[in-house]
């Protein structure tokens, strides 16, 4: 049986992990390679690296990071953040990334999804969608949820599937950072509308939130950052709890 | 140990190279038939779309080289699928090593299958000293169970997670991304 995936997300700036990381025994808490290995050892099913740097060397630094992670890590990982061209993706995949996630660039130029799928295959193209609820329903937002678009979340999700995306990473900006649980209602609706895997993101604060998003939200995977980084939830404990609830996980 | 990873331009092969490096084996990437023929072990990787990958194999003449290899050959993911008779993906003929046609998952399951699933019914030296365990998969097409099946996996239905015939082996999953368990499978391949 295919298991539900637990995916820690690491924010990267200039080749280093940012946001406090609470692993006391890490030699270097800012070293993405060491942190990635730690998560893999703890039972993470996949990792996401989100690059938030905005320097001219960004592309080169990220490529080096991907190479260094791929050299050590024996589980899959996705790289996202500012990816906007076929060439960007080519560099990351050649350096050892398993998947890439695109967000704003897909909204601005939806044909990019088709181009990437044609060249690299659906299996490595994740489309990340940030959305929040407005008076007109759930709308896709850009720039970390700050800039609204006219795009309806559910229409856009169907479109990215039709264009060939292999997976959708949905972040509810209304839930992100609240630690009150994932947007399970919207996630369940997404899962009924598309037939590609949906990753839940935004709102993780307790083990029960993961249980809910897999059962009520019908999510195929759940992504979180701070609850893992600050050791509020340990992955082995989380997985054991999920298994007790009858959710298939890899232990 | 001389190990060659066939490099025919179909997808990311860096992670396979790294996986063997972690096992202490330095793999050579090549599309040169002479280099491939002389290797003790050969890896036939592949990600992406089947018909365009077959086109690349034909352009480089590797489509006639691979089926005649005598040393152990391991196809991974799309590599395994291309070793079959045919694939529904892009309606392409395959290399005809495994006597089975690759078809698409039905829409009663999410497609692609992405994530960790368990392999079962292990029956090959490739899985020596290994119990059923989780492996990482990403695929939309699959080989149905057939005589050459050496491991199965269940996703909506039971299908072939690995195939073997003579010196040819194929795995649908990514051993290079399947943790320590996957590393052990690669190590077993090196010991064949």
Interface residues (C-beta under 8 A of the other chain):
Chain A: X1 X2 X3 X4 X5 X40 X45 X46 X67 X70 X71 X72 X74 X75 X76 X93 X94 X95 X96 X97 X98 X118 X120 X121 X122 X123 X124 X166 X167 X195 X196 X197 X220 X221 X250
Chain B: X11 X12 X14 X15 X18 X19 X21 X22 X47 X48 X49 X107 X110 X111 X112 X113 X114 X115 X116 X117 X118 X134 X136 X138 X139 X140 X154 X155 X174 X176 X177 X178 X179 X180 X182 X183
